[in-house]
């Protein structure tokens, strides 16, 4: 962090490198990062309506751009939907945008948030950390890329179980240390 404050894109890249790739939470992320096929977009939206407009534009851009250039997009929105319950409610609107743009079966949206909490879990359940990011983030994924990645992985169903085991071994204190996203070292 410098005198201008945190850089949400840089912190998101560190999260991707240290947590998602570093802990191998997503075995498919390393390749697209190495190939520079991830589009990192910093949203300046302050309202759900503004974010929905930006999301719609990014969905269209992703659909119209060859996967070799942009395989996936992370739409980082630090000023909108900082409350997890509001963010979670917004996901229905995000899915509606995919449908309205006739992109069902082509693009799906994964969600990440600093306070992510799966239904039926306690807030401090370590398993929630699989979807905790430095800032609220919508991950736009091409379904064809997901299908190829899953087909290439020997046992994709084991990913969730392995992630939970990894996080349980790391523990809350280990996650706290790892998740100092503005750590530059």
C-alpha positions as a Markdown table, in Angstrom:
| # | Residue | x | y | z |
|---|---|---|---|---|
| 1 | Unk | 0.0 | 0.0 | 0.0 |
| 2 | Unk | 1.3 | 3.5 | -0.8 |
| 3 | Unk | 0.1 | 6.9 | 0.0 |
| 4 | Unk | -2.7 | 6.6 | -2.6 |
| 5 | Unk | -4.1 | 3.6 | -0.8 |
| 6 | Unk | -4.5 | 0.0 | -1.8 |
| 7 | Unk | -4.5 | -1.1 | -5.5 |
| 8 | Unk | -7.4 | -3.5 | -5.8 |
| 9 | Unk | -6.1 | -5.0 | -9.0 |
| 10 | Unk | -2.6 | -5.6 | -7.6 |
| 11 | Unk | -4.1 | -7.1 | -4.4 |
| 12 | Unk | -6.4 | -9.4 | -6.5 |
| 13 | Unk | -3.4 | -10.6 | -8.5 |
| 14 | Unk | -1.6 | -11.3 | -5.3 |
| 15 | Unk | -4.6 | -13.2 | -4.0 |
| 16 | Unk | -4.7 | -15.2 | -7.2 |
| 17 | Unk | -1.0 | -16.0 | -7.0 |
| 18 | Unk | -0.8 | -16.7 | -3.3 |
| 19 | Unk | -4.1 | -18.3 | -2.5 |
| 20 | Unk | -5.8 | -19.6 | -5.6 |
| 21 | Unk | -2.6 | -20.8 | -7.4 |
| 22 | Unk | -0.3 | -21.0 | -4.4 |
| 23 | Unk | -2.7 | -23.3 | -2.5 |
| 24 | Unk | -3.8 | -24.9 | -5.7 |
| 25 | Unk | -7.4 | -24.1 | -4.9 |
| 26 | Unk | -8.1 | -23.9 | -8.7 |
| 27 | Unk | -5.7 | -26.1 | -10.7 |
| 28 | Unk | -6.8 | -24.3 | -13.9 |
| 29 | Unk | -5.8 | -20.8 | -12.9 |
| 30 | Unk | -2.1 | -21.0 | -13.3 |
| 31 | Unk | -2.1 | -21.6 | -17.1 |
| 32 | Unk | -4.4 | -18.7 | -17.9 |
| 33 | Unk | -2.4 | -16.4 | -15.7 |
| 34 | Unk | 0.8 | -17.5 | -17.2 |
| 35 | Unk | -0.6 | -17.0 | -20.7 |
| 36 | Unk | -1.9 | -13.5 | -19.7 |
| 37 | Unk | -5.5 | -14.5 | -20.7 |
| 38 | Unk | -7.1 | -13.1 | -17.6 |
| 39 | Unk | -8.7 | -9.7 | -17.9 |
| 40 | Unk | -8.6 | -7.8 | -14.6 |
| 41 | Unk | -11.2 | -5.0 | -14.6 |
| 42 | Unk | -11.5 | -2.5 | -11.8 |
| 43 | Unk | -15.0 | -1.3 | -11.5 |
| 44 | Unk | -15.8 | 2.2 | -10.3 |
| 45 | Unk | -19.4 | 1.3 | -9.7 |
| 46 | Unk | -20.9 | 2.4 | -6.5 |
| 47 | Unk | -24.4 | 1.0 | -7.0 |
| 48 | Unk | -25.8 | -2.4 | -8.0 |
| 49 | Unk | -27.3 | -0.7 | -11.1 |
| 50 | Unk | -23.9 | 0.7 | -12.2 |
| 51 | Unk | -22.2 | -2.7 | -11.6 |
| 52 | Unk | -24.9 | -4.5 | -13.6 |
| 53 | Unk | -24.1 | -2.2 | -16.6 |
| 54 | Unk | -20.4 | -2.9 | -16.3 |
| 55 | Unk | -21.0 | -6.6 | -15.9 |
| 56 | Unk | -23.2 | -6.6 | -19.0 |
| 57 | Unk | -20.5 | -4.8 | -21.0 |
| 58 | Unk | -17.8 | -7.3 | -19.8 |
| 59 | Unk | -20.0 | -10.3 | -20.6 |
| 60 | Unk | -20.4 | -9.0 | -24.2 |
| 61 | Unk | -16.7 | -8.2 | -24.5 |
| 62 | Unk | -15.7 | -11.6 | -23.3 |
| 63 | Unk | -18.1 | -13.3 | -25.6 |
| 64 | Unk | -16.8 | -11.3 | -28.6 |
| 65 | Unk | -13.1 | -11.7 | -27.9 |
| 66 | Unk | -11.2 | -14.8 | -28.8 |
| 67 | Unk | -10.3 | -17.0 | -25.8 |
| 68 | Unk | -6.6 | -16.8 | -26.8 |
| 69 | Unk | -6.8 | -13.1 | -25.9 |
| 70 | Unk | -9.2 | -13.2 | -23.0 |
| 71 | Unk | -10.1 | -16.5 | -21.5 |
| 72 | Unk | -11.7 | -15.2 | -18.4 |
| 73 | Unk | -12.5 | -11.9 | -16.6 |
| 74 | Unk | -12.3 | -10.8 | -13.0 |
| 75 | Unk | -14.6 | -7.8 | -12.4 |
| 76 | Unk | -13.3 | -6.3 | -9.2 |
| 77 | Unk | -15.8 | -3.9 | -7.5 |
| 78 | Unk | -14.5 | -2.5 | -4.2 |
| 79 | Unk | -17.1 | 0.2 | -3.9 |
| 80 | Unk | -20.3 | -1.8 | -4.7 |
| 81 | Unk | -21.9 | -4.6 | -2.9 |
| 82 | Unk | -19.4 | -4.7 | 0.0 |
| 83 | Unk | -22.1 | -6.2 | 2.2 |
| 84 | Unk | -22.0 | -10.0 | 1.5 |
| 85 | Unk | -25.8 | -10.5 | 1.7 |
| 86 | Unk | -26.4 | -7.7 | -0.8 |
| 87 | Unk | -23.6 | -9.2 | -3.0 |
| 88 | Unk | -25.2 | -12.6 | -2.7 |
| 89 | Unk | -28.6 | -11.2 | -3.7 |
| 90 | Unk | -27.0 | -9.5 | -6.7 |
| 91 | Unk | -25.9 | -12.8 | -8.1 |
| 92 | Unk | -29.5 | -13.5 | -9.3 |
| 93 | Unk | -29.3 | -10.3 | -11.3 |
| 94 | Unk | -25.9 | -11.3 | -12.7 |
| 95 | Unk | -27.4 | -14.6 | -13.8 |
| 96 | Unk | -30.3 | -12.8 | -15.4 |
| 97 | Unk | -27.9 | -10.6 | -17.3 |
| 98 | Unk | -26.2 | -13.8 | -18.7 |
| 99 | Unk | -29.7 | -15.0 | -19.8 |
| 100 | Unk | -30.8 | -11.7 | -21.2 |
| 101 | Unk | -27.6 | -11.5 | -23.3 |
| 102 | Unk | -28.3 | -15.1 | -24.5 |
| 103 | Unk | -25.0 | -16.3 | -23.1 |
| 104 | Unk | -26.4 | -19.2 | -21.0 |
| 105 | Unk | -24.2 | -22.2 | -21.8 |
| 106 | Unk | -21.4 | -19.9 | -23.0 |
| 107 | Unk | -20.4 | -17.9 | -19.9 |
| 108 | Unk | -21.0 | -18.5 | -16.2 |
| 109 | Unk | -20.3 | -16.3 | -13.3 |
| 110 | Unk | -18.4 | -17.4 | -10.1 |
| 111 | Unk | -18.4 | -15.2 | -7.1 |
| 112 | Unk | -15.8 | -14.1 | -4.5 |
| 113 | Unk | -16.1 | -11.8 | -1.6 |
| 114 | Unk | -14.0 | -10.9 | 1.5 |
| 115 | Unk | -16.9 | -12.1 | 3.7 |
| 116 | Unk | -18.0 | -15.1 | 1.6 |
| 117 | Unk | -20.1 | -17.5 | 3.5 |
| 118 | Unk | -21.6 | -20.7 | 2.1 |
| 119 | Unk | -25.2 | -21.5 | 3.2 |
| 120 | Unk | -25.3 | -23.6 | 6.3 |
| 121 | Unk | -21.8 | -22.6 | 7.6 |
| 122 | Unk | -20.6 | -20.5 | 10.4 |
| 123 | Unk | -18.9 | -17.2 | 9.3 |
| 124 | Unk | -15.5 | -18.4 | 10.6 |
| 125 | Unk | -15.7 | -21.9 | 8.9 |
| 126 | Unk | -12.4 | -22.2 | 7.1 |
| 127 | Unk | -14.1 | -23.7 | 4.1 |
| 128 | Unk | -15.6 | -20.2 | 3.3 |
| 129 | Unk | -12.1 | -19.1 | 2.4 |
| 130 | Unk | -12.2 | -20.9 | -0.9 |
| 131 | Unk | -14.3 | -18.1 | -2.1 |
| 132 | Unk | -12.9 | -15.2 | -0.1 |
| 133 | Unk | -11.0 | -12.6 | -2.0 |
| 134 | Unk | -9.6 | -9.1 | -1.1 |
| 135 | Unk | -12.6 | -7.4 | -2.8 |
| 136 | Unk | -16.0 | -8.3 | -4.1 |
| 137 | Unk | -15.3 | -10.0 | -7.4 |
| 138 | Unk | -17.3 | -11.5 | -10.2 |
| 139 | Unk | -15.4 | -14.1 | -12.2 |
| 140 | Unk | -16.7 | -14.5 | -15.8 |
| 141 | Unk | -15.8 | -17.9 | -17.2 |
| 142 | Unk | -16.2 | -19.4 | -20.6 |
| 143 | Unk | -18.1 | -22.6 | -20.2 |
| 144 | Unk | -16.0 | -24.2 | -23.0 |
| 145 | Unk | -12.8 | -23.4 | -21.1 |
| 146 | Unk | -14.3 | -24.9 | -17.9 |
| 147 | Unk | -15.3 | -28.0 | -19.7 |
| 148 | Unk | -11.8 | -28.5 | -21.2 |
| 149 | Unk | -10.1 | -27.9 | -17.9 |
| 150 | Unk | -12.4 | -30.3 | -16.1 |
| 151 | Unk | -11.9 | -33.0 | -18.8 |
| 152 | Unk | -8.2 | -32.7 | -18.4 |
| 153 | Unk | -8.3 | -33.0 | -14.6 |
| 154 | Unk | -8.2 | -36.6 | -13.4 |
| 155 | Unk | -10.8 | -36.2 | -10.7 |
| 156 | Unk | -12.5 | -32.8 | -10.8 |
| 157 | Unk | -14.9 | -33.8 | -8.0 |
| 158 | Unk | -12.0 | -34.2 | -5.6 |
| 159 | Unk | -11.0 | -30.5 | -6.0 |
| 160 | Unk | -13.5 | -29.4 | -3.4 |
| 161 | Unk | -12.5 | -32.1 | -0.9 |
| 162 | Unk | -8.8 | -31.3 | -1.5 |
| 163 | Unk | -9.4 | -27.6 | -1.0 |
| 164 | Unk | -11.2 | -28.1 | 2.3 |
| 165 | Unk | -8.3 | -30.4 | 3.5 |
| 166 | Unk | -5.7 | -27.8 | 2.4 |
| 167 | Unk | -7.5 | -25.0 | 4.2 |
| 168 | Unk | -8.1 | -27.0 | 7.4 |
| 169 | Unk | -4.4 | -27.9 | 7.4 |
| 170 | Unk | -3.5 | -24.2 | 6.9 |
| 171 | Unk | -6.0 | -23.1 | 9.6 |
| 172 | Unk | -7.4 | -19.7 | 10.4 |
| 173 | Unk | -4.1 | -18.2 | 11.5 |
| 174 | Unk | -2.4 | -19.5 | 8.4 |
| 175 | Unk | -5.2 | -18.0 | 6.2 |
| 176 | Unk | -4.9 | -14.7 | 8.1 |
| 177 | Unk | -1.2 | -14.5 | 7.3 |
| 178 | Unk | -1.6 | -15.5 | 3.7 |
| 179 | Unk | -4.5 | -13.1 | 3.1 |
| 180 | Unk | -2.5 | -10.0 | 3.9 |
| 181 | Unk | -3.1 | -9.1 | 0.2 |
| 182 | Unk | -1.3 | -5.8 | 0.4 |
| 183 | Unk | 1.9 | -7.6 | 1.5 |
| 184 | Unk | 4.5 | -6.9 | -1.1 |
| 185 | Unk | 7.1 | -9.5 | -0.3 |
